[in-house]
Amino acid sequence: MIPEPGRPRVFGVGLNKTGTSSLHEALTILGYRSLHWGGPPTRRLVEQALAEGRPLLSYLDPDLEAFSDIEPLYRNFELVDQQYPGSRFVLTVRPVEEWLESRRRHVERNQVRKAAGEYDGDWLEVDLDGWAAEWNQHVAGVRRHFEGRDDLLELDLTQDARWDDLSAFVGVRLPERPFPWANRGSDPR
């Protein structure tokens, strides 16, 4: 199944820890069938499609209409743009120092969980300089790729989380409820 006629797919192309959970919740409220992160199985399916030269969503549920915090999708935003014409892209951002701090805290939690035998991932190294370079390269690349186009919306949900821009961007009426702020208690955006 393809997304509803006339309704574009939406791809969150912001790095993790930039409000991607809030974007996912907002898109869900707006009626999108949205996938956030999906864990290693989702990542492997997208990477498999990439390795095989297939469209990147080939192995995901075809009913899905929105995607956020799925690294092989946001890292390959140019390919996603080519493979899924007519899609919309949302670059979530936040002040870089806050983003670096959020990532640092996340990795430190992973380290504690790993020591307790509760985490088997490999995101265990704090690399503030590398992360800052990653931020600059990714954000500049997204902005450059979509420059002069109307299919990219840049949102800083830490500064002004409201419905107006997102609702207009995807062509959905404003909901009558507050904009969601996911993960607020444990790690603001």
Summary of the structure (lengths in Angstrom):
residues: 189
radius of gyration: 16.4
end to end distance: 31.8
largest distance: 49.0
contacts: 536
relative contact order: 0.20
helix: 43%
strand: 10%
